[in-house]
Amino acid sequence: MSKRKSSNRKTGAIIGLCVLLVLTIVFGYLGFNGMPLDGRGLYKLLPWMPTTNSENWPESLPLGLDLRGGVYVEYSAEQPKDIEGNFDALMDGTIAVIQQRLTDKGYPESTVQKINNGTGIRVEIPDVTDPQAVLDLIGTPAELSFRDPDGNEFMTGKQVQTATYFYSEGDHQVAFSLNSEGASLFADMTAKSIGKQIAIYLDNELLISPTVQSAIPNGNGVINGMGSEERARTIAAQIQSGALPLVLTQQKVDTVSATLGDEALSTSIRAALIGILLVMLFMIIRYRMNGVVASWALCIYMLLLFFFIAVIPGIQLTLPGLAGIVLGIGMAVDANVIIYERFNEEMRAGRPARAAVRAGFKNAMSAILDSNVTTLIAAIVLLVYGTGSVQGFAKTLLLGVIVSMFSAIVITRLLMTWFVKVGLNKPAMYCTMTKNVEEEQK
């Protein structure tokens, strides 16, 4: 009976290793060569070194400005003295409008963010062929208009004082208030448009078209049924920005050539690949069979990491981001080293391989968690308080540490367990044994 169970475990381990090997090879191939998905590559791990350039990377893996080339510009923001309103709300609205304009004009991967403690704006736009046209687009004041059911404009953003998000009775809503002129215009229009739609346009693009439920005589309206908090906040910010645009003063503008980006990307990837191969070689020499496990787990780690970079919004691959990836690889290898040293200690103490795997992971777990949690805290601090390239580094480092913990705790343990179950359990396959222990094992 025990022989049958042992045979079943061995067969299951062999099947598991074969399936995982096939999946690793398949996804590794797709990582290098891409997979068509609606005319685009799904993701790509790393280009082949001899032909590395940014054009080889599919659109689903976004490259930052320093790798793709483009233009970035910094503005200082100022609120006009004759306009009332919360500065932070106006800033959020201005950023939302700029981002929407760039997206509408064919720059969906551009980034717009606050700088200088929220008093300025930084805009990064990759793949720009006409920087001046983009700068003119950013600097144009937002134009908000209210149109009656027939499509005729009856009010502009100048009549809007505030627009804010709030949540009430299970519904995400937007509340807005108008000045005296706007209140009068809106009261007349809503009184004769009950049951009809009044459209709100921003830069001649339809923002929202709510249906009038009743006349609004006091200039304080509510738009309900927004569906989600994110949409309600965005609409409120866009209405606010259209009403009270900030004055933007250009402080700095610069361009990054695509050639520089290609060279930087090629050099960085070549260095990373050389480093990874040397690490794998060291692990195999030092830890023997467990070194093979570590190299396999490292390949899976990199596939998972770049896949998540491709599919998670808000992450762009930059030069500092590549540094975060390499540091994450170091964390993954460090976790494996701790596990293997504990495993070797158990093997030298005379424990069988299966028991050594369990004890090695149990003894190494606290050290792995401590080292990774401290790195996670550092990455979160950089992400919260950093800007620009610092945030790019923090995002990839944070993602890399999380994936490395999964790789060490789940994938490495699974591989080690399967290797032992298929019969690769001789101590000499994993570490150098003392003479007495070797004799006992015999």
Residue pairs with C-beta under 8 A, 6 or more apart in sequence:
9 421
10 421
10 422
10 423
12 421
13 417
13 418
13 419
13 421
13 422
14 422
16 414
16 418
17 415
17 418
17 419
17 422
20 414
20 415
24 296
24 299
24 300
24 303
27 303
27 307
28 45
28 299
28 303
30 42
30 43
31 43
31 44
31 45
31 46
31 303
31 306
31 307
32 44
32 45
32 46
32 47
32 48
33 44
34 41
34 42
34 43
34 44
34 58
35 41
35 42
35 43
36 42
37 60
40 58
40 59
40 60
41 57
41 58
41 59
41 60
41 61
42 58
42 60
42 310
43 58
43 60
43 61
43 306
43 307
43 309
43 310
43 311
44 56
44 57
44 58
44 61
44 306
44 310
45 302
45 303
45 306
46 269
46 272
46 273
46 306
47 53
47 56
47 57
47 269
49 266
49 269
49 270
49 273
52 262
52 265
52 266
52 269
52 270
53 262
53 265
53 266
54 63
54 67
54 68
54 69
54 258
54 261
54 262
54 265
57 63
58 310
60 310
60 311
61 306
61 309
61 310
61 317
62 109
62 315
62 316
62 317
63 126
63 261
63 265
63 316
63 317
63 318
64 124
64 126
64 316
64 317
64 318
64 319
64 321
64 389
64 392
65 71
65 72
65 124
65 125
65 126
65 256
65 261
65 318
66 256
66 260
66 261
66 264
66 318
66 319
66 389
67 261
67 262
67 264
67 265
67 317
67 318
67 319
68 126
68 127
68 258
68 261
69 126
69 127
69 255
69 256
69 257
69 258
69 259
69 260
69 261
70 124
70 125
70 126
70 127
70 128
70 255
70 256
71 124
71 125
71 128
71 131
71 134
71 135
71 253
71 254
71 255
71 256
72 122
72 123
72 124
72 125
72 253
72 254
72 256
73 122
73 123
73 135
73 138
73 250
73 252
73 253
73 254
74 115
74 120
74 121
74 122
74 123
74 250
74 251
74 252
74 253
75 120
75 121
75 122
75 123
75 138
75 248
75 249
75 250
75 251
76 116
76 119
76 120
76 248
76 249
76 251
77 91
77 94
77 119
77 120
77 121
77 246
77 247
77 248
77 249
78 246
78 247
78 249
79 85
79 87
79 90
79 244
79 246
79 247
80 247
83 244
84 161
84 244
85 161
85 162
85 240
85 243
85 244
86 162
87 246
88 118
89 162
89 164
89 237
89 240
90 240
90 241
90 244
90 245
90 246
91 114
91 118
91 121
91 246
92 237
92 240
92 241
93 236
93 237
93 238
93 239
93 240
93 241
93 242
93 244
94 121
94 142
94 241
94 245
94 246
94 248
95 112
95 113
95 114
95 121
95 237
96 234
96 237
96 238
96 241
97 142
97 202
97 203
97 238
97 241
97 242
97 245
98 112
98 121
98 123
98 138
99 110
99 112
100 202
100 203
100 205
100 238
101 137
101 138
101 140
101 203
102 108
102 110
102 112
102 123
102 125
102 134
102 137
102 138
103 110
104 205
105 134
105 137
107 125
107 126
107 127
107 128
107 134
109 126
109 127
109 316
110 123
110 124
110 125
110 126
111 123
111 124
111 316
112 121
112 122
112 123
112 124
113 121
113 122
113 387
113 388
114 120
114 121
114 122
115 121
115 122
115 387
115 388
120 251
121 248
122 387
122 388
123 138
125 134
127 258
128 134
128 255
131 253
131 255
135 250
135 253
138 248
139 248
139 250
140 203
141 245
142 157
142 202
142 203
142 241
142 242
142 245
143 156
143 157
143 202
143 203
143 204
143 242
144 156
144 157
144 160
144 200
144 201
144 202
144 207
144 238
144 239
144 242
144 243
145 153
145 155
145 156
145 157
145 200
145 201
146 153
146 154
146 155
146 156
146 186
146 189
146 198
146 199
146 200
146 201
147 153
147 154
147 198
147 199
147 200
147 201
148 154
148 189
148 193
148 198
149 193
149 196
149 197
149 198
151 199
154 185
154 189
155 178
155 182
155 185
155 186
155 189
157 239
157 242
157 243
157 244
158 243
159 178
159 179
159 181
159 182
159 185
159 186
159 243
160 176
160 177
160 178
160 179
160 182
160 239
160 240
160 242
160 243
160 244
161 176
161 177
161 178
161 179
161 182
161 243
161 244
162 176
162 177
162 240
162 243
163 174
163 175
163 176
163 177
163 235
163 236
163 237
163 239
163 240
163 243
164 174
164 175
164 176
164 236
164 240
165 172
165 173
165 174
165 175
165 229
165 232
165 233
165 236
166 173
166 174
166 175
167 173
167 229
171 224
171 225
171 226
172 226
172 227
172 228
172 229
172 231
172 232
173 222
173 223
173 224
173 225
173 226
173 232
174 222
174 223
174 226
174 232
174 235
174 236
174 239
175 220
175 221
175 222
175 223
176 220
176 221
176 222
176 223
176 236
176 239
177 219
177 220
177 221
178 185
178 186
178 219
178 220
178 221
179 219
180 219
182 219
183 217
183 218
183 219
186 216
186 219
186 221
187 215
187 216
187 217
187 218
187 219
189 198
190 198
190 212
190 214
190 215
190 216
190 221
191 215
191 217
193 212
194 212
194 213
194 214
194 215
195 211
195 212
196 211
196 212
197 209
197 210
197 211
197 212
198 209
198 210
198 212
199 206
199 207
199 208
199 209
200 206
200 207
200 208
200 209
200 210
200 239
201 207
202 238
202 239
202 242
207 235
207 238
207 239
208 223
208 235
210 223
210 224
210 225
223 235
226 232
226 235
264 319
268 319
268 322
269 322
272 322
272 325
272 326
275 326
275 329
276 298
276 302
276 329
279 298
279 329
279 333
280 291
280 294
280 295
280 298
282 291
283 290
283 291
283 294
283 295
283 333
283 336
284 291
284 292
284 294
284 295
285 291
287 294
287 340
287 344
287 430
287 431
288 429
288 430
288 431
289 419
289 424
289 429
289 430
290 336
290 340
290 343
290 416
290 430
293 336
293 412
293 415
293 416
293 419
294 333
294 336
294 340
294 412
296 415
297 332
297 336
297 407
297 408
297 411
297 412
297 415
298 329
298 332
298 333
298 407
300 407
300 411
301 329
301 332
301 403
301 404
301 407
301 411
302 329
304 403
304 406
304 407
305 325
305 328
305 399
305 400
305 403
308 315
308 399
308 403
309 315
309 317
309 396
309 399
312 399
314 395
315 321
315 395
315 396
315 399
316 392
317 396
318 389
318 392
318 393
319 389
320 389
320 390
320 392
320 393
321 392
321 393
321 395
321 396
322 396
323 393
324 379
324 392
324 393
324 394
324 395
324 396
324 397
324 398
324 400
325 396
325 400
327 397
327 400
328 396
328 397
328 399
328 400
328 401
328 403
328 404
329 400
329 404
331 371
331 372
331 375
331 400
331 401
331 404
332 400
332 403
332 404
332 407
332 408
334 371
335 364
335 368
335 371
335 372
335 404
335 405
335 407
335 408
335 409
335 412
336 408
336 412
338 364
338 367
338 368
339 360
339 361
339 364
339 368
339 408
339 412
340 360
340 430
341 364
342 359
342 360
342 361
342 363
342 364
343 356
343 357
343 359
343 360
343 416
343 430
344 360
344 430
344 431
345 360
345 363
346 355
346 356
346 359
346 360
346 363
347 353
347 356
347 427
347 430
347 431
347 433
348 427
348 431
348 433
348 434
348 437
349 437
350 437
350 440
350 441
351 359
352 425
353 420
353 424
353 425
353 426
353 427
353 430
354 417
354 420
354 421
354 425
357 413
357 416
357 417
357 420
361 409
361 413
365 409
368 405
368 408
368 409
369 405
372 401
372 404
372 405
375 397
375 401
376 398
376 401
376 402
379 394
379 397
379 398
379 401
380 394
380 398
382 390
382 391
382 393
382 394
382 397
383 391
383 394
383 395
383 398
386 393
386 394
426 441
427 433
427 437
427 438
427 441
428 438
433 441
